[in-house]
Amino acid sequence: MASNDGSLTAPLIFHCRLIPPRPDFAFTMTEEEKKLMGRHADYLRDKLREGIMIVAGPVADPAGPWGLLILRVGSEAEARAVIAGDPVSRSGRGFHYEILPLISAIV
């Protein structure tokens, strides 16, 4: 990846955890919420095609499902921009992401 000054930088890997607005969200979505999740999935597919997303999907946590998103980007600011552009982040419906950088990764 090229930095702002044109030098090459190693991509960074970020673990992003999408916390839904309620623990049973995956099982109790309204029709409107299902449409929102469809827009969310379309957005992530675009990020996959762009080479930014490595993998994404719901996690079957006994405490309640949540969304996993693994990003390969040039900076934390870029990861935060991806998250900010996600339709669920912009929806105002109580979703939020936790973002953590990996110290190292084998990909």
Secondary structure by P-SEA (a helix, b strand, c coil): ccccccbbbbbbbbbbbbbcccccccccccaaaaaaaaaaaaaaaaaaaaccccbbbbbbcccbbbbbbbbbcccaaaaaaaaaaccccccccbbbbbbbbbccccc
